[in-house]
Amino acid sequence: MGKTLTRSDLSEAVYRAVGLSRNESADLVESILQHVSDSIVEGETVKISSFGTFAVRDKGARIGRNPKTGEEVPIEPRRVLVFRPSHILKDKINEAR
């Protein structure tokens, strides 16, 4: 399994590519992530060209089952985050094999 990409990795990449200071790069990455997450929380769809789309989907209440006991358990309505990768990203993933 591969390495996990972190905020500091993104900040370092911005620092190297753009030439901002490390603090400015970290602030820029943090600002972008905050803007994206705020938009998602508000229910907006976030589309990043050539990457993918983040959206919130409402799921209704339903009856689930505890796999250990078989007991039926009510599952409350909830909002879930879904990500749909772009075709370009899917192609890159498949080329990397």
C-alpha positions in Angstrom: 0.0 0.0 0.0 1.2 3.5 -0.8 2.1 6.5 1.3 -0.6 8.8 2.6 -0.6 12.3 1.3 -0.9 14.9 4.1 -1.5 18.6 4.4 2.2 19.2 5.0 3.0 17.2 1.8 0.6 19.5 -0.2 2.1 22.6 1.4 5.6 21.4 0.5 4.5 20.7 -3.1 3.1 24.3 -3.3 6.3 25.7 -1.8 8.5 23.9 -4.3 6.3 24.6 -7.4 5.2 28.2 -6.7 8.0 29.6 -4.7 5.9 31.0 -1.8 7.4 30.8 1.7 6.6 27.6 3.6 4.1 29.5 5.8 2.4 31.1 2.9 2.2 27.7 1.1 0.6 26.2 4.3 -1.8 29.1 4.5 -2.8 28.7 0.9 -3.4 24.9 1.2 -5.4 25.5 4.4 -7.5 28.2 2.8 -8.3 26.0 -0.2 -9.3 23.0 2.0 -11.4 25.2 4.2 -13.2 26.7 1.3 -13.9 23.3 -0.2 -15.1 21.8 3.1 -17.3 24.9 3.9 -18.9 24.5 0.5 -19.6 20.8 1.0 -21.1 21.4 4.4 -23.4 24.0 2.9 -24.6 21.3 0.5 -22.9 22.7 -2.6 -21.3 20.4 -5.2 -17.6 21.0 -5.6 -16.3 20.1 -9.0 -12.5 20.2 -9.6 -11.8 19.9 -13.4 -9.7 16.9 -14.4 -10.0 15.6 -10.8 -13.6 14.9 -9.7 -16.7 16.0 -8.0 -17.6 16.1 -4.3 -21.3 16.1 -3.4 -23.5 15.5 -0.4 -26.2 12.9 -0.7 -29.2 12.6 1.7 -29.9 9.0 2.8 -33.2 8.1 4.3 -34.0 6.2 7.4 -33.9 2.4 7.1 -33.7 -0.8 9.0 -30.3 -2.4 9.2 -29.2 -5.6 10.8 -26.4 -6.2 13.4 -24.3 -8.8 11.6 -23.2 -10.4 14.8 -26.6 -10.9 16.4 -28.9 -10.6 13.4 -31.0 -8.1 15.4 -32.7 -5.4 13.4 -31.5 -1.9 14.2 -33.0 1.4 12.9 -30.5 3.6 11.0 -31.3 7.3 11.2 -31.5 9.5 8.1 -28.1 11.1 7.4 -26.0 13.1 4.9 -23.0 11.4 3.3 -20.2 12.7 1.3 -19.6 11.1 -2.1 -16.7 11.5 -4.5 -17.0 10.8 -8.2 -13.6 10.8 -10.0 -13.3 12.4 -13.4 -12.6 10.2 -16.4 -9.2 11.8 -16.7 -8.3 10.7 -13.1 -9.7 7.2 -13.7 -7.5 6.9 -16.8 -4.4 8.0 -14.9 -5.1 5.5 -12.1 -5.4 2.7 -14.6 -2.3 3.8 -16.5 -0.3 3.6 -13.2 -0.6 -0.1 -13.0 
